[in-house]
Amino acid sequence: MWKMTLKQRRRHGELMGQLESMRNNAYLWPPEDYVPGNDEEEDEKFKTAQKTFQELVEELHQLEQDSS
């Protein structure tokens, strides 16, 4: 991380903050007894949270790859 430009470090900090706030998102980790397809609204919330998480991780990974 120390090889990152100032702009990259700022973005990294923003992404880490978003990732940390997602840790408490109930829709990121569905309960064990959850059955997809029973409630479309709930399914969409789970999909959205997981997609957002995946995008954050991919952007963080790309940022770290670009800085090395």
HTML snippet that shows the backbone in 3Dmol.js (N, CA, C, O; Angstrom):
<script src="https://3Dmol.org/build/3Dmol-min.js"></script>
<div id="view" style="width:600px;height:400px;position:relative"></div>
<script>
const pdb = `
ATOM      1  N   MET A   1       0.820  -1.188   0.000  1.00  0.00           N
ATOM      2  CA  MET A   1       0.000   0.000   0.000  1.00  0.00           C
ATOM      3  C   MET A   1       0.864   1.253   0.000  1.00  0.00           C
ATOM      4  O   MET A   1       0.402   2.299  -0.455  1.00  0.00           O
ATOM      5  N   TRP A   2       2.075   1.194   0.481  1.00  0.00           N
ATOM      6  CA  TRP A   2       2.909   2.384   0.574  1.00  0.00           C
ATOM      7  C   TRP A   2       3.350   2.908  -0.777  1.00  0.00           C
ATOM      8  O   TRP A   2       3.835   4.037  -0.861  1.00  0.00           O
ATOM      9  N   LYS A   3       3.197   2.114  -1.858  1.00  0.00           N
ATOM     10  CA  LYS A   3       3.561   2.567  -3.194  1.00  0.00           C
ATOM     11  C   LYS A   3       2.406   3.265  -3.892  1.00  0.00           C
ATOM     12  O   LYS A   3       2.558   3.712  -5.029  1.00  0.00           O
ATOM     13  N   MET A   4       1.272   3.369  -3.250  1.00  0.00           N
ATOM     14  CA  MET A   4       0.095   3.991  -3.865  1.00  0.00           C
ATOM     15  C   MET A   4       0.254   5.496  -3.931  1.00  0.00           C
ATOM     16  O   MET A   4       0.899   6.113  -3.084  1.00  0.00           O
ATOM     17  N   THR A   5      -0.351   6.071  -4.961  1.00  0.00           N
ATOM     18  CA  THR A   5      -0.397   7.523  -5.052  1.00  0.00           C
ATOM     19  C   THR A   5      -1.402   8.037  -4.014  1.00  0.00           C
ATOM     20  O   THR A   5      -2.148   7.259  -3.420  1.00  0.00           O
ATOM     21  N   LEU A   6      -1.409   9.327  -3.810  1.00  0.00           N
ATOM     22  CA  LEU A   6      -2.335   9.917  -2.850  1.00  0.00           C
ATOM     23  C   LEU A   6      -3.783   9.618  -3.236  1.00  0.00           C
ATOM     24  O   LEU A   6      -4.607   9.295  -2.380  1.00  0.00           O
ATOM     25  N   LYS A   7      -4.083   9.726  -4.518  1.00  0.00           N
ATOM     26  CA  LYS A   7      -5.438   9.454  -4.998  1.00  0.00           C
ATOM     27  C   LYS A   7      -5.810   7.988  -4.745  1.00  0.00           C
ATOM     28  O   LYS A   7      -6.932   7.691  -4.335  1.00  0.00           O
ATOM     29  N   GLN A   8      -4.869   7.080  -4.990  1.00  0.00           N
ATOM     30  CA  GLN A   8      -5.119   5.667  -4.755  1.00  0.00           C
ATOM     31  C   GLN A   8      -5.315   5.384  -3.264  1.00  0.00           C
ATOM     32  O   GLN A   8      -6.182   4.596  -2.887  1.00  0.00           O
ATOM     33  N   ARG A   9      -4.509   6.028  -2.422  1.00  0.00           N
ATOM     34  CA  ARG A   9      -4.654   5.819  -0.975  1.00  0.00           C
ATOM     35  C   ARG A   9      -5.995   6.324  -0.465  1.00  0.00           C
ATOM     36  O   ARG A   9      -6.619   5.697   0.391  1.00  0.00           O
ATOM     37  N   ARG A  10      -6.429   7.452  -0.990  1.00  0.00           N
ATOM     38  CA  ARG A  10      -7.736   7.982  -0.594  1.00  0.00           C
ATOM     39  C   ARG A  10      -8.849   7.023  -1.004  1.00  0.00           C
ATOM     40  O   ARG A  10      -9.744   6.728  -0.211  1.00  0.00           O
ATOM     41  N   ARG A  11      -8.792   6.539  -2.245  1.00  0.00           N
ATOM     42  CA  ARG A  11      -9.815   5.607  -2.730  1.00  0.00           C
ATOM     43  C   ARG A  11      -9.783   4.316  -1.929  1.00  0.00           C
ATOM     44  O   ARG A  11     -10.826   3.742  -1.615  1.00  0.00           O
ATOM     45  N   HIS A  12      -8.572   3.861  -1.598  1.00  0.00           N
ATOM     46  CA  HIS A  12      -8.427   2.646  -0.791  1.00  0.00           C
ATOM     47  C   HIS A  12      -9.098   2.850   0.570  1.00  0.00           C
ATOM     48  O   HIS A  12      -9.796   1.962   1.059  1.00  0.00           O
ATOM     49  N   GLY A  13      -8.889   4.005   1.171  1.00  0.00           N
ATOM     50  CA  GLY A  13      -9.520   4.313   2.457  1.00  0.00           C
ATOM     51  C   GLY A  13     -11.037   4.336   2.350  1.00  0.00           C
ATOM     52  O   GLY A  13     -11.733   3.826   3.227  1.00  0.00           O
ATOM     53  N   GLU A  14     -11.548   4.929   1.275  1.00  0.00           N
ATOM     54  CA  GLU A  14     -13.001   4.964   1.063  1.00  0.00           C
ATOM     55  C   GLU A  14     -13.564   3.555   0.909  1.00  0.00           C
ATOM     56  O   GLU A  14     -14.583   3.212   1.508  1.00  0.00           O
ATOM     57  N   LEU A  15     -12.890   2.749   0.105  1.00  0.00           N
ATOM     58  CA  LEU A  15     -13.356   1.383  -0.129  1.00  0.00           C
ATOM     59  C   LEU A  15     -13.308   0.548   1.153  1.00  0.00           C
ATOM     60  O   LEU A  15     -14.220  -0.233   1.422  1.00  0.00           O
ATOM     61  N   MET A  16     -12.263   0.712   1.925  1.00  0.00           N
ATOM     62  CA  MET A  16     -12.157  -0.031   3.184  1.00  0.00           C
ATOM     63  C   MET A  16     -13.263   0.398   4.154  1.00  0.00           C
ATOM     64  O   MET A  16     -13.799  -0.433   4.887  1.00  0.00           O
ATOM     65  N   GLY A  17     -13.602   1.684   4.159  1.00  0.00           N
ATOM     66  CA  GLY A  17     -14.703   2.167   4.990  1.00  0.00           C
ATOM     67  C   GLY A  17     -16.031   1.555   4.564  1.00  0.00           C
ATOM     68  O   GLY A  17     -16.835   1.154   5.406  1.00  0.00           O
ATOM     69  N   GLN A  18     -16.257   1.484   3.268  1.00  0.00           N
ATOM     70  CA  GLN A  18     -17.490   0.877   2.757  1.00  0.00           C
ATOM     71  C   GLN A  18     -17.526  -0.612   3.083  1.00  0.00           C
ATOM     72  O   GLN A  18     -18.568  -1.156   3.450  1.00  0.00           O
ATOM     73  N   LEU A  19     -16.386  -1.255   2.945  1.00  0.00           N
ATOM     74  CA  LEU A  19     -16.306  -2.684   3.240  1.00  0.00           C
ATOM     75  C   LEU A  19     -16.564  -2.942   4.723  1.00  0.00           C
ATOM     76  O   LEU A  19     -17.252  -3.895   5.088  1.00  0.00           O
ATOM     77  N   GLU A  20     -16.012  -2.093   5.559  1.00  0.00           N
ATOM     78  CA  GLU A  20     -16.219  -2.231   7.007  1.00  0.00           C
ATOM     79  C   GLU A  20     -17.682  -2.014   7.381  1.00  0.00           C
ATOM     80  O   GLU A  20     -18.207  -2.702   8.257  1.00  0.00           O
ATOM     81  N   SER A  21     -18.343  -1.062   6.725  1.00  0.00           N
ATOM     82  CA  SER A  21     -19.754  -0.817   7.035  1.00  0.00           C
ATOM     83  C   SER A  21     -20.637  -1.968   6.545  1.00  0.00           C
ATOM     84  O   SER A  21     -21.706  -2.212   7.104  1.00  0.00           O
ATOM     85  N   MET A  22     -20.194  -2.668   5.512  1.00  0.00           N
ATOM     86  CA  MET A  22     -20.972  -3.801   5.002  1.00  0.00           C
ATOM     87  C   MET A  22     -20.903  -5.004   5.934  1.00  0.00           C
ATOM     88  O   MET A  22     -21.739  -5.904   5.858  1.00  0.00           O
ATOM     89  N   ARG A  23     -19.922  -5.016   6.799  1.00  0.00           N
ATOM     90  CA  ARG A  23     -19.771  -6.140   7.728  1.00  0.00           C
ATOM     91  C   ARG A  23     -21.042  -6.348   8.552  1.00  0.00           C
ATOM     92  O   ARG A  23     -21.389  -7.481   8.887  1.00  0.00           O
ATOM     93  N   ASN A  24     -21.726  -5.268   8.875  1.00  0.00           N
ATOM     94  CA  ASN A  24     -22.930  -5.342   9.695  1.00  0.00           C
ATOM     95  C   ASN A  24     -24.208  -5.459   8.867  1.00  0.00           C
ATOM     96  O   ASN A  24     -25.305  -5.435   9.424  1.00  0.00           O
ATOM     97  N   ASN A  25     -24.083  -5.586   7.558  1.00  0.00           N
ATOM     98  CA  ASN A  25     -25.247  -5.684   6.685  1.00  0.00           C
ATOM     99  C   ASN A  25     -25.858  -7.082   6.822  1.00  0.00           C
ATOM    100  O   ASN A  25     -25.228  -8.081   6.477  1.00  0.00           O
ATOM    101  N   ALA A  26     -27.071  -7.138   7.323  1.00  0.00           N
ATOM    102  CA  ALA A  26     -27.738  -8.427   7.540  1.00  0.00           C
ATOM    103  C   ALA A  26     -28.000  -9.163   6.235  1.00  0.00           C
ATOM    104  O   ALA A  26     -28.117 -10.388   6.227  1.00  0.00           O
ATOM    105  N   TYR A  27     -28.092  -8.436   5.145  1.00  0.00           N
ATOM    106  CA  TYR A  27     -28.395  -9.078   3.868  1.00  0.00           C
ATOM    107  C   TYR A  27     -27.154  -9.634   3.171  1.00  0.00           C
ATOM    108  O   TYR A  27     -27.268 -10.297   2.140  1.00  0.00           O
ATOM    109  N   LEU A  28     -25.986  -9.371   3.720  1.00  0.00           N
ATOM    110  CA  LEU A  28     -24.777  -9.915   3.127  1.00  0.00           C
ATOM    111  C   LEU A  28     -24.613 -11.390   3.462  1.00  0.00           C
ATOM    112  O   LEU A  28     -24.090 -12.165   2.662  1.00  0.00           O
ATOM    113  N   TRP A  29     -25.058 -11.764   4.636  1.00  0.00           N
ATOM    114  CA  TRP A  29     -24.922 -13.145   5.105  1.00  0.00           C
ATOM    115  C   TRP A  29     -26.308 -13.718   5.391  1.00  0.00           C
ATOM    116  O   TRP A  29     -26.832 -13.524   6.488  1.00  0.00           O
ATOM    117  N   PRO A  30     -26.908 -14.411   4.441  1.00  0.00           N
ATOM    118  CA  PRO A  30     -28.249 -14.968   4.664  1.00  0.00           C
ATOM    119  C   PRO A  30     -28.224 -16.014   5.779  1.00  0.00           C
ATOM    120  O   PRO A  30     -27.228 -16.717   5.951  1.00  0.00           O
ATOM    121  N   PRO A  31     -29.312 -16.115   6.529  1.00  0.00           N
ATOM    122  CA  PRO A  31     -29.378 -17.128   7.588  1.00  0.00           C
ATOM    123  C   PRO A  31     -29.322 -18.542   7.003  1.00  0.00           C
ATOM    124  O   PRO A  31     -29.654 -18.754   5.837  1.00  0.00           O
ATOM    125  N   GLU A  32     -28.906 -19.490   7.813  1.00  0.00           N
ATOM    126  CA  GLU A  32     -28.761 -20.870   7.348  1.00  0.00           C
ATOM    127  C   GLU A  32     -30.076 -21.472   6.871  1.00  0.00           C
ATOM    128  O   GLU A  32     -30.091 -22.284   5.946  1.00  0.00           O
ATOM    129  N   ASP A  33     -31.175 -21.077   7.497  1.00  0.00           N
ATOM    130  CA  ASP A  33     -32.471 -21.654   7.125  1.00  0.00           C
ATOM    131  C   ASP A  33     -33.168 -20.885   5.993  1.00  0.00           C
ATOM    132  O   ASP A  33     -34.329 -21.155   5.687  1.00  0.00           O
ATOM    133  N   TYR A  34     -32.471 -19.941   5.380  1.00  0.00           N
ATOM    134  CA  TYR A  34     -33.060 -19.146   4.300  1.00  0.00           C
ATOM    135  C   TYR A  34     -33.205 -19.997   3.046  1.00  0.00           C
ATOM    136  O   TYR A  34     -32.278 -20.702   2.647  1.00  0.00           O
ATOM    137  N   VAL A  35     -34.373 -19.922   2.435  1.00  0.00           N
ATOM    138  CA  VAL A  35     -34.648 -20.659   1.200  1.00  0.00           C
ATOM    139  C   VAL A  35     -34.904 -19.643   0.086  1.00  0.00           C
ATOM    140  O   VAL A  35     -35.908 -18.932   0.122  1.00  0.00           O
ATOM    141  N   PRO A  36     -34.005 -19.565  -0.906  1.00  0.00           N
ATOM    142  CA  PRO A  36     -34.227 -18.625  -2.009  1.00  0.00           C
ATOM    143  C   PRO A  36     -35.504 -18.974  -2.778  1.00  0.00           C
ATOM    144  O   PRO A  36     -35.849 -20.144  -2.949  1.00  0.00           O
ATOM    145  N   GLY A  37     -36.182 -17.944  -3.228  1.00  0.00           N
ATOM    146  CA  GLY A  37     -37.374 -18.146  -4.035  1.00  0.00           C
ATOM    147  C   GLY A  37     -38.675 -17.981  -3.273  1.00  0.00           C
ATOM    148  O   GLY A  37     -39.732 -17.852  -3.890  1.00  0.00           O
ATOM    149  N   ASN A  38     -38.626 -17.982  -1.951  1.00  0.00           N
ATOM    150  CA  ASN A  38     -39.855 -17.818  -1.166  1.00  0.00           C
ATOM    151  C   ASN A  38     -40.341 -16.374  -1.152  1.00  0.00           C
ATOM    152  O   ASN A  38     -41.545 -16.119  -1.140  1.00  0.00           O
ATOM    153  N   ASP A  39     -39.403 -15.431  -1.154  1.00  0.00           N
ATOM    154  CA  ASP A  39     -39.749 -14.012  -1.090  1.00  0.00           C
ATOM    155  C   ASP A  39     -38.844 -13.257  -2.064  1.00  0.00           C
ATOM    156  O   ASP A  39     -37.651 -13.096  -1.803  1.00  0.00           O
ATOM    157  N   GLU A  40     -39.391 -12.804  -3.161  1.00  0.00           N
ATOM    158  CA  GLU A  40     -38.596 -12.144  -4.195  1.00  0.00           C
ATOM    159  C   GLU A  40     -37.941 -10.858  -3.691  1.00  0.00           C
ATOM    160  O   GLU A  40     -36.819 -10.536  -4.083  1.00  0.00           O
ATOM    161  N   GLU A  41     -38.634 -10.130  -2.829  1.00  0.00           N
ATOM    162  CA  GLU A  41     -38.084  -8.886  -2.301  1.00  0.00           C
ATOM    163  C   GLU A  41     -36.831  -9.161  -1.464  1.00  0.00           C
ATOM    164  O   GLU A  41     -35.822  -8.470  -1.596  1.00  0.00           O
ATOM    165  N   GLU A  42     -36.910 -10.172  -0.609  1.00  0.00           N
ATOM    166  CA  GLU A  42     -35.753 -10.557   0.207  1.00  0.00           C
ATOM    167  C   GLU A  42     -34.621 -11.080  -0.684  1.00  0.00           C
ATOM    168  O   GLU A  42     -33.454 -10.764  -0.457  1.00  0.00           O
ATOM    169  N   ASP A  43     -34.965 -11.870  -1.685  1.00  0.00           N
ATOM    170  CA  ASP A  43     -33.957 -12.393  -2.615  1.00  0.00           C
ATOM    171  C   ASP A  43     -33.192 -11.248  -3.273  1.00  0.00           C
ATOM    172  O   ASP A  43     -31.968 -11.301  -3.395  1.00  0.00           O
ATOM    173  N   GLU A  44     -33.910 -10.227  -3.691  1.00  0.00           N
ATOM    174  CA  GLU A  44     -33.278  -9.084  -4.350  1.00  0.00           C
ATOM    175  C   GLU A  44     -32.341  -8.354  -3.393  1.00  0.00           C
ATOM    176  O   GLU A  44     -31.266  -7.916  -3.801  1.00  0.00           O
ATOM    177  N   LYS A  45     -32.729  -8.216  -2.137  1.00  0.00           N
ATOM    178  CA  LYS A  45     -31.870  -7.550  -1.150  1.00  0.00           C
ATOM    179  C   LYS A  45     -30.587  -8.340  -0.934  1.00  0.00           C
ATOM    180  O   LYS A  45     -29.508  -7.754  -0.845  1.00  0.00           O
ATOM    181  N   PHE A  46     -30.693  -9.661  -0.849  1.00  0.00           N
ATOM    182  CA  PHE A  46     -29.505 -10.498  -0.692  1.00  0.00           C
ATOM    183  C   PHE A  46     -28.598 -10.384  -1.916  1.00  0.00           C
ATOM    184  O   PHE A  46     -27.382 -10.252  -1.780  1.00  0.00           O
ATOM    185  N   LYS A  47     -29.187 -10.435  -3.105  1.00  0.00           N
ATOM    186  CA  LYS A  47     -28.400 -10.345  -4.337  1.00  0.00           C
ATOM    187  C   LYS A  47     -27.697  -9.001  -4.452  1.00  0.00           C
ATOM    188  O   LYS A  47     -26.531  -8.933  -4.841  1.00  0.00           O
ATOM    189  N   THR A  48     -28.414  -7.928  -4.112  1.00  0.00           N
ATOM    190  CA  THR A  48     -27.834  -6.585  -4.185  1.00  0.00           C
ATOM    191  C   THR A  48     -26.668  -6.441  -3.220  1.00  0.00           C
ATOM    192  O   THR A  48     -25.620  -5.912  -3.591  1.00  0.00           O
ATOM    193  N   ALA A  49     -26.836  -6.905  -1.993  1.00  0.00           N
ATOM    194  CA  ALA A  49     -25.766  -6.808  -1.003  1.00  0.00           C
ATOM    195  C   ALA A  49     -24.552  -7.617  -1.421  1.00  0.00           C
ATOM    196  O   ALA A  49     -23.419  -7.155  -1.284  1.00  0.00           O
ATOM    197  N   GLN A  50     -24.774  -8.801  -1.922  1.00  0.00           N
ATOM    198  CA  GLN A  50     -23.656  -9.643  -2.341  1.00  0.00           C
ATOM    199  C   GLN A  50     -22.956  -9.075  -3.573  1.00  0.00           C
ATOM    200  O   GLN A  50     -21.735  -9.173  -3.695  1.00  0.00           O
ATOM    201  N   LYS A  51     -23.725  -8.484  -4.484  1.00  0.00           N
ATOM    202  CA  LYS A  51     -23.132  -7.872  -5.675  1.00  0.00           C
ATOM    203  C   LYS A  51     -22.284  -6.662  -5.279  1.00  0.00           C
ATOM    204  O   LYS A  51     -21.182  -6.481  -5.797  1.00  0.00           O
ATOM    205  N   THR A  52     -22.789  -5.841  -4.372  1.00  0.00           N
ATOM    206  CA  THR A  52     -22.048  -4.675  -3.905  1.00  0.00           C
ATOM    207  C   THR A  52     -20.750  -5.102  -3.229  1.00  0.00           C
ATOM    208  O   THR A  52     -19.695  -4.514  -3.471  1.00  0.00           O
ATOM    209  N   PHE A  53     -20.828  -6.120  -2.385  1.00  0.00           N
ATOM    210  CA  PHE A  53     -19.646  -6.641  -1.711  1.00  0.00           C
ATOM    211  C   PHE A  53     -18.615  -7.132  -2.735  1.00  0.00           C
ATOM    212  O   PHE A  53     -17.428  -6.829  -2.617  1.00  0.00           O
ATOM    213  N   GLN A  54     -19.062  -7.875  -3.720  1.00  0.00           N
ATOM    214  CA  GLN A  54     -18.165  -8.403  -4.751  1.00  0.00           C
ATOM    215  C   GLN A  54     -17.488  -7.266  -5.517  1.00  0.00           C
ATOM    216  O   GLN A  54     -16.292  -7.333  -5.799  1.00  0.00           O
ATOM    217  N   GLU A  55     -18.244  -6.230  -5.851  1.00  0.00           N
ATOM    218  CA  GLU A  55     -17.688  -5.091  -6.582  1.00  0.00           C
ATOM    219  C   GLU A  55     -16.636  -4.369  -5.752  1.00  0.00           C
ATOM    220  O   GLU A  55     -15.603  -3.960  -6.282  1.00  0.00           O
ATOM    221  N   LEU A  56     -16.890  -4.208  -4.447  1.00  0.00           N
ATOM    222  CA  LEU A  56     -15.916  -3.568  -3.572  1.00  0.00           C
ATOM    223  C   LEU A  56     -14.622  -4.368  -3.509  1.00  0.00           C
ATOM    224  O   LEU A  56     -13.530  -3.808  -3.606  1.00  0.00           O
ATOM    225  N   VAL A  57     -14.750  -5.661  -3.349  1.00  0.00           N
ATOM    226  CA  VAL A  57     -13.569  -6.518  -3.258  1.00  0.00           C
ATOM    227  C   VAL A  57     -12.775  -6.482  -4.567  1.00  0.00           C
ATOM    228  O   VAL A  57     -11.547  -6.408  -4.550  1.00  0.00           O
ATOM    229  N   GLU A  58     -13.474  -6.533  -5.690  1.00  0.00           N
ATOM    230  CA  GLU A  58     -12.790  -6.491  -6.983  1.00  0.00           C
ATOM    231  C   GLU A  58     -12.069  -5.162  -7.192  1.00  0.00           C
ATOM    232  O   GLU A  58     -10.945  -5.138  -7.693  1.00  0.00           O
ATOM    233  N   GLU A  59     -12.708  -4.058  -6.811  1.00  0.00           N
ATOM    234  CA  GLU A  59     -12.072  -2.757  -6.980  1.00  0.00           C
ATOM    235  C   GLU A  59     -10.856  -2.626  -6.061  1.00  0.00           C
ATOM    236  O   GLU A  59      -9.824  -2.092  -6.467  1.00  0.00           O
ATOM    237  N   LEU A  60     -10.977  -3.106  -4.840  1.00  0.00           N
ATOM    238  CA  LEU A  60      -9.830  -3.092  -3.927  1.00  0.00           C
ATOM    239  C   LEU A  60      -8.680  -3.922  -4.487  1.00  0.00           C
ATOM    240  O   LEU A  60      -7.525  -3.497  -4.457  1.00  0.00           O
ATOM    241  N   HIS A  61      -8.997  -5.087  -4.989  1.00  0.00           N
ATOM    242  CA  HIS A  61      -7.973  -5.954  -5.558  1.00  0.00           C
ATOM    243  C   HIS A  61      -7.281  -5.270  -6.743  1.00  0.00           C
ATOM    244  O   HIS A  61      -6.055  -5.292  -6.851  1.00  0.00           O
ATOM    245  N   GLN A  62      -8.071  -4.668  -7.622  1.00  0.00           N
ATOM    246  CA  GLN A  62      -7.509  -3.996  -8.787  1.00  0.00           C
ATOM    247  C   GLN A  62      -6.630  -2.817  -8.366  1.00  0.00           C
ATOM    248  O   GLN A  62      -5.563  -2.601  -8.942  1.00  0.00           O
ATOM    249  N   LEU A  63      -7.065  -2.069  -7.384  1.00  0.00           N
ATOM    250  CA  LEU A  63      -6.304  -0.938  -6.881  1.00  0.00           C
ATOM    251  C   LEU A  63      -4.967  -1.402  -6.325  1.00  0.00           C
ATOM    252  O   LEU A  63      -3.937  -0.778  -6.584  1.00  0.00           O
ATOM    253  N   GLU A  64      -4.971  -2.480  -5.572  1.00  0.00           N
ATOM    254  CA  GLU A  64      -3.726  -2.994  -5.008  1.00  0.00           C
ATOM    255  C   GLU A  64      -2.830  -3.570  -6.086  1.00  0.00           C
ATOM    256  O   GLU A  64      -1.609  -3.456  -5.990  1.00  0.00           O
ATOM    257  N   GLN A  65      -3.403  -4.187  -7.112  1.00  0.00           N
ATOM    258  CA  GLN A  65      -2.600  -4.705  -8.224  1.00  0.00           C
ATOM    259  C   GLN A  65      -1.966  -3.555  -9.010  1.00  0.00           C
ATOM    260  O   GLN A  65      -0.805  -3.646  -9.408  1.00  0.00           O
ATOM    261  N   ASP A  66      -2.715  -2.479  -9.233  1.00  0.00           N
ATOM    262  CA  ASP A  66      -2.202  -1.331  -9.966  1.00  0.00           C
ATOM    263  C   ASP A  66      -1.058  -0.643  -9.232  1.00  0.00           C
ATOM    264  O   ASP A  66      -0.164  -0.078  -9.861  1.00  0.00           O
ATOM    265  N   SER A  67      -1.084  -0.691  -7.915  1.00  0.00           N
ATOM    266  CA  SER A  67      -0.059   0.015  -7.137  1.00  0.00           C
ATOM    267  C   SER A  67       1.225  -0.795  -6.969  1.00  0.00           C
ATOM    268  O   SER A  67       2.244  -0.257  -6.538  1.00  0.00           O
ATOM    269  N   SER A  68       1.182  -2.070  -7.302  1.00  0.00           N
ATOM    270  CA  SER A  68       2.402  -2.871  -7.112  1.00  0.00           C
ATOM    271  C   SER A  68       3.219  -2.982  -8.386  1.00  0.00           C
ATOM    272  O   SER A  68       4.271  -3.621  -8.391  1.00  0.00           O
TER     273      SER A  68
END
`;
const viewer = $3Dmol.createViewer("view");
viewer.addModel(pdb, "pdb");
viewer.setStyle({}, {cartoon: {color: "spectrum"}});
viewer.zoomTo();
viewer.render();
</script>
